[in-house]
């Protein structure tokens, strides 16, 4: 709940407060007006790229841009109606705050934009879910786009390094909602992706399975069995790992050969999963003592690099 409230404050309350201030506070000068406008638009652009747009939905950044445009129109009108000139310190304060917001918004952008591009060594596999509408909540190779990326160079997380380029997928409807209610519920079955068929993303041999762990109420986490119910497939040059599967839904066994598109299991909410989603990543090598201790490999689905807030699946 604390994480949800922090995200709500950063993604909604803060930009709305900035938009309201831009609309209601008379600019100190024409320079201040456009500096404020640039800072606000840059901040909204950064939020649109790195925000968790599952709640509110993926179209929210476009709404923020529209509101920022209306706020700018209101600020222009206030500046034109101004009869007196504000003092020097008021102008300097406005310039300084706007420049600070602009710098904080622009500095991460080059790295974030680079993290949205597929690396040349990306492994291409088939999309691992049945036809539907899906949203990428973690994906890309930058820490602001992908929470798994923190495992790449952290020795303390070496047992999980194989997941550094992992992709997390949730299901959404036509309007972008992910559950039967906007805020979601404790029941994992209320989330659209729960029970969706997980498909083999390559031809290979199943090297590991687990299917008996319980699906947990949202947002309860299993801090011990972090993958929950899981499958690993040896695809020849690399391994594919799929996790947080539904209890009792496995349709394959260790040692079994699978073909691309074959049903493996269903999406659940087992393991370290705040809500129902599919975790998938590609790695090279493993360790009997730590399944995810391998070399992480970037992944594309049918040629598409899955980055945060991308919508995939098509239907």
C-alpha positions, 0 to 999 in steps of 0.5 A: 500500500505504501508503494502504491501511495508513493506512485500515486503521489509521483505520477498523479498528484505531483504533476496535477499540482504543477499543472494547477500552479502553472495555470493559476500563478501569473508568470513573472515574465515571458521568459518565465512562462516558456521556461515553466512550460518547457519544464512541465512538458519535459516532466510529463514526458519523463513520467510517460516513459518511466511511470507505472501506467497500469493504474491509472491506465496507459492513456493518462500521460496524454491526459496530463499533456492536454491539461498542461496545454490548457494550463499554458493557455491560462498562463498566457492569458494571465501574463497578457492581463498583467499590469505591474511587473513582479520584482527581481527576486520573484523572477529569479525564483521562478527561473530557478525553480523552472530550470531545476525541474527542467534539468531533473526531467531532461538529465535521465532522458538520454539513458531512458531513451537508450534503454528503450532500444533493443541491444544487438545481442537480443534473443528473439523468441515467440510471444509467450501468451495467448492472444489478448491485450497485454501491458509491459510493466517492466522491460528495457535495459535501464533501472528507471524502466525495469526493476529487474535491471538492478540485479545486473551488477550487484554482487549481493544479487548474483543468484538472480542475475539471469533475470536482469533483462526480464519482462513482466506482463499484465493483461488489460482491457480496451480502455487500459484497466487491468482488473474488474475494478480500477484499484484491483482487489485481493482476489487474483482471479479478478485480474484480467491476466489470471488464467491466461494460457502461457505458451512455449516461446521456443522449441526445446526441452523442459529442464525445471518445473514447479507447480504446487505453490499457492496463488496468493491474495494481492498484494501478499508476497512469498519472500522465500519461493520468489518465482512461485510456480515456474518453468525453465526451457532449454532452447539450445543456445539459451534458457527461457524462464517463466514464473508466477504461474497458476497453481496446478496449471502445469501441462508439461514435465521435466525432460519433456520436449515442447514446440513453439506455441504449445501450452505450458501452464496458466498465469497465476499469482504465486511467488514474489508477485504483487499481483497476477502477471507473467515474468519471462526472461532469457539467460545463458547457463544456470546453477543447480543451487541457484536457478537464476544464476546465469548470464542475462540476455536481452529478449525480443518477442517476435522481433519487438523489444518489450519496454515499459508501457508497451502494449503487446499481444494484439486483439 
